[in-house]
Amino acid sequence: MKNYLEYDDYIGTVNYSAEDDIFYGKIEGINDLVLFEGESVSELKKGFKESVDDYLETCKELGKEPNKVYKGVFNVRVPSNIHKKLSLIASKNGLKLNELVKKTFNYLVENENKVLN
């Protein structure tokens, strides 16, 4: 099930407010909070595309980088038994734990649909 929108290498979340009877979302992976909405799916899609285009144009005018910078460093918390098993798998294969995790993440990125569907 796809609960997001894609446009020009950007992803937008998709939500629904029963109280307001409106679809809404935000653009992910950018340096600012940019929201969009619509009373129908087609309006939501249109609002998302317009928001992306407007945001990119504004960033261009301001000389600002629109995309969030990812440093490549983050903490992952797993149960201790999983941590142990991963460490042992890495050792058996002559890898550091970080190398094993990178290989695993690369596999996930290349096989997202197989792994998560």
C-alpha positions in Angstrom: 0.0 0.0 0.0 1.4 3.4 -1.1 0.6 6.2 1.4 2.8 8.9 -0.1 3.1 11.0 -3.2 6.2 11.3 -5.4 7.1 14.2 -7.7 10.4 15.4 -9.1 12.5 13.2 -6.6 10.4 14.5 -3.6 8.1 12.5 -1.4 5.0 13.9 0.3 3.2 12.3 3.2 -0.5 11.6 2.8 -3.0 12.0 5.7 -6.7 12.6 6.2 -8.5 14.7 8.8 -12.0 13.4 9.4 -12.7 16.4 11.5 -11.8 18.9 8.7 -12.8 16.5 5.9 -9.5 17.2 4.1 -6.4 15.4 2.9 -3.1 17.0 3.9 0.6 16.2 3.9 4.1 17.6 4.1 7.2 17.4 1.9 9.8 15.1 3.3 13.6 15.5 3.1 13.8 19.3 2.9 15.1 22.0 5.1 11.8 23.6 5.9 8.2 22.7 6.8 6.1 22.8 3.7 2.5 21.6 3.9 -0.1 21.0 1.2 -3.7 20.0 1.2 -6.7 19.2 -0.9 -10.4 18.2 -0.6 -9.9 15.3 -3.0 -7.1 13.1 -4.1 -6.6 15.0 -7.3 -6.5 18.3 -5.4 -4.0 16.8 -2.9 -1.7 15.7 -5.8 -2.0 19.1 -7.4 -1.3 20.8 -4.1 1.8 18.6 -3.6 3.2 19.4 -7.0 2.6 23.1 -6.6 4.1 23.1 -3.2 7.3 21.4 -4.4 7.6 23.7 -7.4 7.0 26.8 -5.2 9.5 25.7 -2.6 12.2 25.0 -5.2 11.6 28.4 -6.8 11.7 30.2 -3.5 15.0 28.4 -2.5 16.5 29.3 -5.9 15.5 33.0 -5.4 17.0 33.0 -1.9 20.1 31.0 -3.0 19.2 28.4 -0.4 19.8 24.6 -0.6 16.3 23.0 -0.5 17.3 19.5 0.4 18.1 18.3 3.9 21.7 17.2 4.3 22.1 13.7 5.6 25.4 13.2 7.4 25.3 9.4 7.2 25.5 8.9 10.9 22.6 7.9 13.1 21.9 5.7 16.1 20.1 2.4 15.7 18.7 0.8 18.8 18.1 -3.0 18.7 17.5 -5.6 21.4 20.7 -6.9 22.9 20.1 -10.4 21.4 19.9 -9.0 17.9 23.0 -6.9 18.5 24.9 -10.0 19.6 23.7 -12.1 16.6 24.7 -9.3 14.2 28.1 -9.0 15.8 28.6 -12.7 15.4 27.5 -12.7 11.8 29.9 -9.9 11.1 32.8 -11.7 12.8 32.1 -15.0 10.9 32.3 -13.0 7.7 35.4 -11.0 8.5 33.5 -7.7 8.8 33.1 -5.0 11.3 29.6 -4.6 12.6 29.3 -1.2 10.8 30.3 -2.8 7.4 27.6 -5.5 7.9 25.0 -2.9 8.6 26.0 -0.9 5.5 25.8 -4.0 3.4 22.3 -4.8 4.9 21.1 -1.2 4.3 22.4 -1.3 0.7 20.5 -4.5 0.1 17.3 -2.9 1.5 17.7 0.2 -0.7 18.2 -2.0 -3.8 15.4 -4.4 -2.9 12.9 -2.2 -1.1 9.9 -3.7 -2.8 11.0 -7.3 -2.0 11.8 -6.7 1.6 9.0 -4.4 2.6 6.0 -5.8 0.6 
